[in-house]
Amino acid sequence: MKQFKKSTYIKIAIIIAITILLFTKPVKEMIFMLSMINVDAIKGYILSFGVWAPVISFILMILQSVIAPLPAFIITFANAGLFGWVNGALLSWSSAMVGAILCFFIARLLGRDIVEKLTSKFALKSIDDFFERHGKYAILIARLLPFISFDIVSYAAGLTSMSFWSFFIATGIGQLPATIIYSYVGGMLASGTKMMVFGLLTLFAVSILMLLIKKIYKEKNK
């Protein structure tokens, strides 16, 4: 009974905290910036905080993970342009890891109903199907594809029986190549050429996906 009450209080506290965050002016402003999906606008916003710019970037990455599931490569591009591709990659990778972990535990503690409200029922169902098709490779594949919201994948993973450490390791390894590539490109190129590069990176990601699918197919045949 005590354990039940304790878990209930934790769930209520998390729901209240998320609700408060959604209605605070700074968070609403950040969500608006993320919804623009504009690298230059996000760079200008982050830079406006001066010495606090890395902290704001860190918060933005977590925010887009938990509350506004959008492709994280936008912030990764911005970080590379502002802090250099190496420092930008470190900042993007670490903040994305924290965001993914939060999504995982929110799903595990609060359950599917709350996750559907934070994301969408349709999006979550599509990721469920993705997990069913690709099994243990799902997280690695999802992170390689820039048009899949990995944050929803993190939520979905929290709803499965997957252990935290399996999720943590797969997330860390899976997001590292994409983070390095996006950071390197983002640090070198002007915004006008980024859409073209994004197309090339998508082609690169699809090529890797095809190789993974081929490997899965061979394993199933065995």
N, C-alpha and C positions, 0 to 999 in steps of 0.2 A: 504493500500500500504506500509506504514511504517512498519507494523507488518510483512508483507510478506518479506520485505527486511531484517529485523532484523533476522528472522528465517533462511533466506537463508545464511546470513553471518555466523550464528552460525554453520550451516551444513558445509559450506566451511571450517571454522576454524577447526572443528573436523576432517574432512577428511584430511586436511593438516597435523594436529598434528599426526594422526595415521600413515600417509605416512612417515613423518620424523622419527618417532619412529622405523618403520620397517627397515630403512636403517642406523641407528646408530650402531656403533660397539658393545657397551655394550648390547643393546637389541638383536642384532643378536646372540651374545654369549649366552645370557640367553635362547633364543628360542632353540638354539642348545642343551643346557643342558637339557631343558624340553623334547625335542624330543627323547632323549636317553632312557627315562622312566627307569632310574636307580637311586634307592634311595641313594645308597652309593655315586654315582657321584654327585648328587645334594647336599647331606650333605657336601661333601668335598668342593664343590663350595661355598656354603653358609658360611661355617666355615672359608674360606680363607679371608673373609672380616673383621675378628676380631670383634670389638665392633659393627660394622655396620651389623653384621649377621642378627639380627631380621628385620632390615629395608630391607635388600636384600630379605629375605624370603617373606616379605610383598609384595614387588614389583613383585617377581616371581609369587606369587599367583594371583595377579591382571593381570599380563602379560599373564599367561596361560588362564585366563578367557576371556580377550578381544581379544588377537591376536592369541594365539595358544591353541584353545580349546582341552585340554587333561584332563583325569581324575585327579582331584585335590588331590586324596588320596595319591599320590606319595609325594607331598610336605608336606602333613599332617604327613605321616610317618617320613619324614626327620626332621620336626620341633619337633616331639616327641622325636626322638633320640638325638637331639641337645640340646633342652631346657627343657626336662622333659615333661611328658604327660600332666600335668595341664597347664603349661605355653605354651606348644606347641599347645594344644587344643584352648586356648584363642587366640593365634596368628593366627592359621589356620582359626578359625571361623570368627574372625573380618576381616581378609584380604579377605576371600572368600565372605563375605557380601559386602564389598566395590566393589569387582570384579563383583558380580552379579548385583549390582545397576548400575554400569557403563554400563554393557551389556544391561540392561533394557532400560536405557535412550538413549544409542546409537541407539538401534532399534527404539525407539519411535520418536527420532528426525530425523534420517537419512532414515528410511524406509527399506523395504524388499530388494531392490537391493543391497544396501551397506552391509547388514547383510549376504546376500548370498555370497558376495565376501570375507567377513571375516571368514565365516564358509564354507558351501557348499550348493548348491541347494538341493541335495539329502538329506543331513542331516537335513536341515530345514524342508523339506517336511515330513520326517519321524516323526519329533517332532510335526508338525502340526497334523498328524494323531494320535499321542500319546495324544495330548491335546483334540482332538475330542472324543477319546475313554474314557478318564478318567476325563475330565472336571475339576472341582474344586480340585480334588485329584491329578492332574497331577504333580504339583510341589513337593508335599510331597512324592509321589511314586518315582519320578525321583531321588530325593536326596538319597533315600534308596538303589538305585541300583548303585554299584560302576562302572559298565561298561557303564553307560549312562553319556555323558558329560552334566553336569548340566548347563554349561555356554551356550550351545546352547538352553537349555530350558529357560534360562534367556533372551536370545535374542528373542526367540519365544514369550515369555510372553509380551515383550515390543511391539510386533506387534499386540497384541490383545487389547480388550477394558478393560482388567483388570486394576483396579486402582493400583497406586504405593503402597499404604499401604497394600492392600491385598497381593500383591506380596512380599512386605518386610516381613510381618508377617509370611506368608507361608514359605518363604525362610529361615528365622531365625529359625523357629521351625523345619522345615524339615531337615535342615542340621546339627542340633545340635546332635541328637543321633549318626549319622554316624561319625561325627567329634570326639566325645568323645570315641567311640569304637576304631576307627582307631588310635587315639592318645595313648590310653591306651595300645593297642597291640604293636604299633610302639615303644613305650618307653620301653617295656619289652623284645622284641625279637630281636635276631640277624637277619641279612639280609637273611641268608640261610633258615630260617623257615618261612619267610614272605609270600612266594608264597602259602604255605600250609594254612596259616591263612587267606590269601586272599580268597582262595577257601571256607573256612568255613564261612567267612563273606558274601560271595556271596550267599551261601546257606541260611544264616540268612536273608539276604535282600530279597531273593525270597520267603521265608516263610512269611515275613511281607507283601510282595506284594500280595500273595495269600489271606491273611486275608483281605486286603483292597479291593481286587477285589470281594471277597465274600460279603463284606459289601455293595459295590456299587450295586452288583447284587440284593441283598435283597431290597435296596432302590428303584431300578428301578421297581422291581416286585410290590412294594407297590403302 
